[in-house]
């Protein structure tokens, strides 16, 4: 009886220590974004490419050789586009600043025409305060964003060195890390922790890969279309559409608005504008009707309202990264709730 009580106490101490260690680890990540962001990016890439290692091992290649093949292939296929795209994006981001006054004058002219029309029809005079406040807000946000691009690219260059390092060591020693964590896992939650961690890793990797493919399809389609239409800053608008596409529902609209305003100010309401609108509609129709149902919805298996709520909460907590990982985290939370339900009600 005494030995049994001591064993129960030991298991409880192990459980508290285990949960406390996990909580401490995530707190450290939250307090050190400069380290945690490349670590998380590297972990996600590892989840996507790691299945290739056992596949190569089945072909007779040893573990070290398989790791080097996967890692070398990853570096090769990701470095070339990065080297080509970064200088172009930097140049376009710097050049677009010269078009902001033109866009501002266009918006001001349209606002004045709107004021006159409202006054003629209703005798109500709209104040200029709304336009001034709106333009000031857009000017500040646009300038801040454009000025932050070089700093962001500097961070990306830093990640270029850190992320591959993280990916390599996870490919090389990932199983050792996993065994070490499982050794610390208390027996009473071992099976469920192993199952939930496996399901979470699978959902996170599958979801990020699916969103990457989805965003790439949208970005390539829009960039190619804008180049065919000979619209300036095609690559910048295409990348913006790809990145904002990660945000469900509202992302495509956010990515479309800058291109729409620029096209109105630069080309007017002519054939170029109509072709640009059709391009965005076709690209997003393909995404909504074909790409999203096949790739993304099958991975997350969540109600649309749950998706919207998780994206909003994720953006409030950790910004853009929160938007990206909120949906797989919601899917993981759903798994945990299902396991708790089975434990309480079905057993």
C-alpha positions in Angstrom: 0.0 0.0 0.0 2.8 2.4 0.9 4.8 1.5 -2.2 1.7 2.1 -4.3 1.2 5.5 -2.7 4.8 6.4 -3.4 4.5 5.3 -7.0 1.4 7.4 -7.5 3.2 10.4 -6.0 6.2 9.9 -8.3 3.9 9.7 -11.3 2.2 13.0 -10.2 5.6 14.7 -9.7 6.6 13.5 -13.2 3.4 14.8 -14.6 3.8 18.2 -13.0 7.5 18.4 -14.1 6.6 17.3 -17.6 3.8 19.8 -18.1 5.9 22.6 -16.4 8.8 21.9 -18.8 6.5 22.2 -21.8 5.0 25.4 -20.5 8.5 26.8 -19.8 9.7 25.9 -23.3 6.8 27.7 -24.9 7.2 30.8 -22.7 10.9 31.0 -23.7 9.9 30.8 -27.4 7.3 33.6 -26.9 9.9 35.8 -25.1 12.6 35.2 -27.8 11.0 35.8 -31.2 14.4 36.3 -32.9 15.2 32.6 -32.1 11.7 31.2 -32.0 10.6 32.3 -35.5 13.4 30.6 -37.4 13.1 27.6 -35.0 9.4 27.3 -35.8 10.0 27.8 -39.6 12.7 25.2 -39.5 10.4 22.8 -37.6 7.6 23.2 -40.1 9.9 22.6 -43.0 11.2 19.6 -41.2 7.7 18.2 -40.9 7.1 18.7 -44.6 10.4 17.1 -45.8 11.1 14.5 -43.1 8.9 11.8 -44.7 11.4 11.7 -47.6 14.1 10.3 -45.3 12.5 6.9 -44.5 11.4 6.7 -48.2 15.0 6.9 -49.3 16.1 4.5 -46.6 13.7 1.9 -48.0 15.6 2.3 -51.3 18.7 1.1 -49.6 20.3 4.4 -48.7 21.6 4.8 -45.1 20.2 7.4 -42.7 23.1 9.8 -43.1 23.0 9.7 -46.9 19.2 10.1 -46.9 19.5 13.2 -44.7 22.1 14.8 -46.9 20.2 14.1 -50.1 17.0 15.6 -48.6 18.8 18.6 -47.1 20.9 19.3 -50.3 17.7 19.1 -52.5 15.9 21.5 -50.2 18.8 24.0 -50.3 19.1 23.8 -54.1 15.4 24.1 -54.9 14.8 27.0 -52.4 18.0 29.1 -52.9 17.6 29.8 -56.6 14.2 31.4 -56.4 15.2 33.3 -53.3 18.3 34.8 -54.9 16.3 35.8 -58.0 13.2 37.2 -56.2 14.7 39.3 -53.3 16.6 41.9 -55.4 13.5 42.4 -57.6 11.1 42.8 -54.6 13.5 45.3 -53.0 13.7 47.3 -56.1 9.9 47.3 -56.7 9.3 48.2 -53.0 11.6 51.2 -53.4 10.2 52.4 -56.7 6.5 52.1 -55.7 7.1 54.9 -53.1 7.3 57.4 -56.1 3.8 56.4 -57.1 2.2 57.0 -53.8 1.6 60.8 -54.4 0.0 60.0 -57.7 -2.4 57.5 -56.0 -3.1 60.1 -53.3 -4.0 62.7 -55.9 -6.3 60.2 -57.6 -8.1 59.4 -54.4 -8.4 63.1 -53.5 -9.9 63.9 -56.9 -12.5 61.1 -56.7 -13.4 62.1 -53.1 -14.0 65.7 -54.3 -16.3 64.5 -57.1 -18.1 62.3 -54.6 -18.5 65.4 -52.3 -20.0 67.4 -55.2 -22.4 64.6 -56.2 -23.7 64.2 -52.6 -24.1 67.9 -52.2 -26.1 68.2 -55.4 -28.4 65.4 -54.6 -28.9 65.8 -50.8 -27.6 69.3 -50.1 -25.4 67.7 -47.4 -21.7 68.7 -47.4 -19.2 66.0 -46.5 -16.3 67.2 -44.5 -12.7 66.9 -45.8 -11.7 65.6 -42.4 -12.6 62.0 -43.4 -10.4 62.2 -46.5 -7.5 63.8 -44.6 -7.6 61.3 -41.8 -7.9 58.4 -44.2 -5.0 59.6 -46.4 -2.8 60.2 -43.3 -3.5 56.7 -42.0 -2.8 55.1 -45.4 0.3 57.3 -45.9 1.7 56.4 -42.5 0.9 52.7 -42.8 2.3 52.5 -46.4 5.5 54.3 -45.5 6.0 52.2 -42.4 5.5 49.0 -44.4 7.7 50.0 -47.3 10.5 51.2 -44.9 10.2 48.0 -43.0 10.8 45.8 -46.1 14.6 46.2 -46.0 14.6 45.3 -42.3 12.3 42.4 -43.0 14.6 41.2 -45.7 17.5 41.5 -43.3 15.7 39.3 -40.9 15.0 36.9 -43.8 18.7 36.8 -44.7 19.4 35.9 -41.0 16.8 33.2 -41.2 18.4 31.9 -44.4 21.4 30.8 -42.2 19.5 29.7 -39.1 16.5 27.8 -40.7 18.7 25.4 -42.7 20.7 24.7 -39.6 17.6 23.9 -37.6 16.2 21.7 -40.5 19.5 19.8 -40.8 19.8 18.9 -37.1 16.2 18.0 -36.9 16.6 15.7 -39.9 19.8 14.2 -38.4 18.8 14.0 -34.7 15.0 14.4 -34.8 14.4 10.8 -33.7 16.8 11.3 -30.8 15.0 14.4 -29.7 11.6 12.6 -29.9 12.9 9.6 -27.9 14.2 12.0 -25.2 10.9 13.7 -24.9 9.0 10.4 -24.7 11.4 9.3 -21.9 10.2 12.2 -19.9 6.6 11.6 -20.6 4.8 10.0 -17.5 3.3 6.6 -18.1 -0.2 7.6 -17.3 -0.4 10.0 -20.3 2.2 8.3 -22.6 -0.1 6.8 -25.1 -2.3 9.8 -25.4 0.6 12.2 -25.6 2.3 10.1 -28.3 -1.0 9.9 -30.3 -1.8 13.6 -30.0 1.8 14.8 -30.8 1.8 12.6 -33.8 -1.6 13.9 -35.0 -0.6 17.5 -34.3 2.7 17.2 -36.2 0.9 15.5 -39.2 -1.9 18.1 -39.3 0.6 21.1 -39.0 2.9 19.7 -41.7 0.1 18.8 -44.0 -1.7 22.2 -43.5 1.4 24.3 -44.0 2.4 22.4 -47.1 -1.2 22.7 -48.5 -1.3 26.4 -47.8 2.1 26.8 -49.4 1.0 25.1 -52.5 -2.3 27.1 -52.5 -0.5 30.4 -52.1 2.1 29.5 -54.7 -0.6 28.7 -57.3 -2.4 32.0 -56.6 0.8 34.0 -56.6 2.2 32.5 -59.8 -1.1 32.9 -61.5 -1.5 36.6 -60.6 2.2 37.4 -61.2 2.1 35.8 -64.7 -1.2 37.5 -65.5 0.1 40.9 -64.5 3.3 40.4 -66.5 1.2 39.5 -69.6 -0.9 42.7 -69.0 2.3 44.6 -68.6 1.3 46.0 -65.2 4.1 47.5 -63.1 5.2 45.9 -59.9 3.7 42.5 -61.0 6.0 40.5 -58.8 5.3 42.6 -55.7 1.5 42.4 -56.2 1.8 38.6 -56.9 3.8 38.0 -53.7 1.3 40.2 -51.8 -1.6 38.1 -53.1 0.3 34.9 -52.2 1.0 36.0 -48.7 -2.4 37.4 -48.0 -4.0 34.2 -49.4 -2.8 32.4 -46.3 -5.5 34.3 -44.4 -8.8 32.5 -45.0 -11.8 34.4 -46.5 -10.5 38.0 -46.1 -6.9 37.4 -47.4 -7.8 37.5 -51.1 -9.6 40.8 -50.7 -6.7 42.4 -48.8 -4.3 41.2 -51.5 -6.5 42.6 -54.2 -7.1 46.2 -52.9 -3.6 47.6 -53.4 -3.4 46.3 -57.0 -6.9 47.8 -57.6 -6.1 51.2 -56.3 -2.8 51.3 -58.1 -4.4 50.3 -61.4 -7.1 52.9 -61.0 -4.6 55.7 -60.4 -2.1 54.5 -63.1 -4.3 53.2 -65.9 -7.7 54.6 -65.2 -11.0 52.7 -65.6 -10.1 51.1 -68.9 -9.4 47.7 -70.4 -6.3 47.2 -68.2 -8.4 47.6 -65.0 -11.1 45.3 -66.3 -8.5 42.6 -67.2 -6.8 43.0 -63.8 -10.1 42.5 -62.0 -10.9 39.4 -64.1 -7.4 38.0 -63.4 -7.9 38.3 -59.6 -11.4 36.8 -59.9 -10.3 33.9 -62.0 -7.3 33.2 -59.7 -9.3 33.2 -56.6 -12.2 31.3 -58.2 -9.7 28.5 -59.1 -8.4 28.6 -55.5 -11.9 28.5 -53.8 -13.5 26.0 -56.2 -10.6 23.6 -56.8 -7.4 24.1 -54.7 -8.9 24.8 -51.3 -11.4 21.9 -51.2 -8.8 19.4 -52.4 -5.8 20.5 -50.4 -6.8 22.5 -47.3 -10.3 21.6 -46.1 -9.6 17.9 -46.0 -6.6 18.5 -43.7 -8.2 20.7 -41.1 -11.7 19.2 -40.9 -13.1 22.3 -39.1 -16.4 24.2 -39.3 -16.0 27.5 -41.2 -17.0 29.6 -38.2 -14.3 27.8 -36.2 -11.8 28.7 -38.9 -12.8 32.4 -38.8 -12.6 32.6 -35.0 -9.2 30.8 -34.8 -7.8 33.2 -37.4 -9.0 36.3 -35.5 -7.7 35.0 -32.2 -4.4 34.0 -33.8 -3.9 37.4 -35.3 -4.5 39.1 -31.9 -2.0 36.9 -30.1 1.0 36.7 -32.4 0.1 38.6 -35.6 0.8 37.0 -39.0 2.4 33.9 -37.6 -0.7 33.4 -35.5 -2.9 33.6 -38.6 -0.8 30.9 -40.3 -0.7 28.4 -37.4 -4.1 29.2 -35.8 -6.1 26.7 -38.0 -3.8 23.7 -37.4 -3.7 24.6 -33.7 -7.5 24.7 -33.7 -7.5 21.3 -35.3 -5.1 20.0 -32.7 -7.3 21.4 -29.9 -10.2 19.6 -31.5 -8.2 16.4 -31.2 -7.5 17.1 -27.5 -11.2 17.8 -26.8 -12.1 14.5 -28.6 -9.7 12.6 -26.4 -10.9 14.2 -23.2 -14.5 13.4 -24.3 -13.6 9.7 -24.8 -11.8 9.6 -21.5 -14.8 11.1 -19.5 -17.8 9.8 -21.3 -17.0 6.7 -23.4 -14.8 4.9 -20.9 
